[in-house]
Amino acid sequence: MSNKKHHARTRAQESSNAIERMYITMRHLFNRGFYKPMGISGETLREALLTLRPEIYGSIAEEKAELEGLLYVIDRLPIGIEQCTFINLTSDEGYGSSHFKPIIPEKRRRHCYRIDAEQMNIEITRGRSDIYDILTHLTFLFVESHKISSRVLIDDEGTTTRDWVKLEKVVVDNNDLSQEEREIAITHAATILGRTFKEITNIYGQFATHGQPERFLHIIYWLGKLAIEEQVNFNKRTITFSPVLRERIGHHIHGEIWADNIKEYLYKSNLLERPIHIISANMHSVMNTLFAHNVLKSKKGSQKSVFEMYEALSKKENELLRNKVTKEALLKGMAYLKDTSGASIDVQVFDTSEFDASKMDVNFKPAVEEQKNPVILVMDYAFGEQAYETIDELLKPYKIKGKNVHLNVESISIMGKAGILEGGKGDIMIPSAHIFEGTADNYPFENELKKALLENQGVDVYEGAMITVLGTSLQNKDILKFFHNSTWQVIGLEMEGAHYQKAIQAASKVRGNIRADVKVRYGYYASDNPLETGATLASGGLGTSGVKPTYLITRTILEQILN
């Protein structure tokens, strides 16, 4: 008689399996070249997403519409995509020099082109993670659209409810609405979506654009209209992948061009053989830390703390102040390399030999010999797997007249935002290892950033392993609780860490492209806590609460580099 126990699968195991199925399915559909998201070919993707029920997508598995998840997705897809029956994912195929005007989503750096009334083209130049991100968001969008059609369709002939007829008239007429007319339309939309008048009123303005204040109504109408056409006329929406994209993906085409452009600039500027420190960060924190103090110190309110100064610079209305800091930086050793490769990663190069140490509030003692002064190379954020592509290419030797010249890379620092599993928004995480989600692959490392360096400065700091996830939009509480509560003891999640470390270890320990003792630094500030209801990415940004942790990490990195 067998003594084996048969255990039912836990929610964490079901969720992990759903993520695996989603990624296998997405790669299969990509190789196939096309699929219909709400047809048989998209069924596995839909079922896996509904099994997973990611936190960002809120009530996706319920009958009522998900509002915060819809806002999160809409901000990351091109304006007008809800009207398109055909969505074509392409490589960089020359549309930039055509008459088509690029549409760039508010919160994703990708070029999109509205080809005609029915078709949207989306350029993929940042690797597979971009494809996974788009397909997941589109699956959510189409699932939500069918919720709408199911609530408004009365019969198989296409007869719809009174609420839908009223909403359709408002959208088709496209007139400016009075407050009374808007509230009547919101009332009809609330019935269609299974949400309260108050819930829709609270989020309504967040969908609005300068040219389309009633955009929420238009999005709901078009999502419902195309879903009705699918159900009544079987006119199904289709996603295609261009042959050129399928041929190019995974070959580092954009990353190689991007890295060569940077190394060419360093060579022509006689900086290639100087000590180089690479920082992956945003395009303002390093520049502001180095130059804002001297530019703004004479202004009224100079008694403010340095972090209040950074906070002022981060506010939208202070563009003039930001321009002054940028102008000072460009005069005192900073060069700005606008990306032309398609990687969508701009770069700043700081020649510290041109710094005036007496005018900085970060400690710096320049070397007597100019060639010993470091060069700081700041690259904008990569996206998921793109982190491996860019760093792998950047760390390769530069070929000059047939000879390989190795870069003298002394340190690589990665800073950015991540989800936290203990603590809350604005806290700091210092990883000791990165773990790949869905595998047992792990990358322990000696982090030059230490918890002790950032403590007692008004921000909570956590230290431990972090998980590199396949996509932030695919996380749910069950998986995250498992990683946090098990012996993995994960403190947070992000999308690039393991990709960066894989490239760094290969370049330093295996390929000999850079020195074996290269210093690495990883520091993240918490943008969300996906284990807390109302604290996920879909609940909104950090606002100014992200300023202090961002600059604490930046200043600590710079003080280590400059000293």
HELIX and SHEET records of a PDB file:
HELIX    1   1 ARG A   11  ARG A   32  1                                  22    
HELIX    2   2 ILE A   40  GLY A   42  5                                   3    
HELIX    3   3 GLU A   43  LEU A   52  1                                  10    
HELIX    4   4 GLU A   55  TYR A   57  5                                   3    
HELIX    5   5 LEU A   67  ILE A   74  1                                   8    
HELIX    6   6 ILE A   81  GLN A   83  5                                   3    
HELIX    7   7 TYR A   95  SER A   97  5                                   3    
HELIX    8   8 ARG A  128  VAL A  152  1                                  25    
HELIX    9   9 ARG A  162  ASP A  173  1                                  12    
HELIX   10  10 GLN A  179  LEU A  193  1                                  15    
HELIX   11  11 PHE A  197  PHE A  207  1                                  11    
HELIX   12  12 ARG A  215  ASN A  233  1                                  19    
HELIX   13  13 PRO A  243  ARG A  248  1                                   6    
HELIX   14  14 ILE A  253  LYS A  268  1                                  16    
HELIX   15  15 SER A  285  LEU A  296  1                                  12    
HELIX   16  16 VAL A  306  SER A  314  1                                   9    
HELIX   17  17 LYS A  316  ASN A  318  5                                   3    
HELIX   18  18 GLU A  319  LEU A  331  1                                  13    
HELIX   19  19 THR A  352  GLU A  354  5                                   3    
HELIX   20  20 ALA A  357  LYS A  359  5                                   3    
HELIX   21  21 GLU A  370  LYS A  372  5                                   3    
HELIX   22  22 GLN A  386  LEU A  394  1                                   9    
HELIX   23  23 LYS A  451  LEU A  454  1                                   4    
HELIX   24  24 THR A  472  LEU A  474  5                                   3    
HELIX   25  25 LYS A  477  ASN A  485  1                                   9    
HELIX   26  26 GLY A  497  GLN A  505  1                                   9    
HELIX   27  27 ALA A  506  VAL A  510  3                                   5    
HELIX   28  28 LEU A  537  SER A  539  5                                   3    
HELIX   29  29 GLY A  543  GLY A  546  5                                   4    
HELIX   30  30 VAL A  547  LEU A  562  1                                  16    
SHEET    1   A 5 PHE A  34  TYR A  35  0                                        
SHEET    2   A 5 THR A 238  PHE A 241 -1                                        
SHEET    3   A 5 PHE A  86  THR A  90  1                                        
SHEET    4   A 5 GLN A 119  GLU A 123  1                                        
SHEET    5   A 5 CYS A 112  ARG A 114 -1                                        
SHEET    1   B 9 MET A 334  LEU A 337  0                                        
SHEET    2   B 9 VAL A 347  ASP A 351 -1                                        
SHEET    3   B 9 VAL A 375  MET A 379 -1                                        
SHEET    4   B 9 ILE A 276  SER A 280  1                                        
SHEET    5   B 9 VAL A 409  ILE A 420  1                                        
SHEET    6   B 9 GLY A 492  GLU A 494 -1                                        
SHEET    7   B 9 VAL A 461  THR A 468  1                                        
SHEET    8   B 9 ILE A 428  PHE A 436  1                                        
SHEET    9   B 9 ASN A 442  PRO A 444 -1                                        
SHEET    1   C 6 MET A 334  LEU A 337  0                                        
SHEET    2   C 6 VAL A 347  ASP A 351 -1                                        
SHEET    3   C 6 VAL A 375  MET A 379 -1                                        
SHEET    4   C 6 ILE A 276  SER A 280  1                                        
SHEET    5   C 6 VAL A 409  ILE A 420  1                                        
SHEET    6   C 6 LYS A 519  ASP A 528  1                                        
SHEET    1   D 2 TYR A 398  ILE A 400  0                                        
SHEET    2   D 2 LYS A 403  VAL A 405 -1                                        
END                                                                             
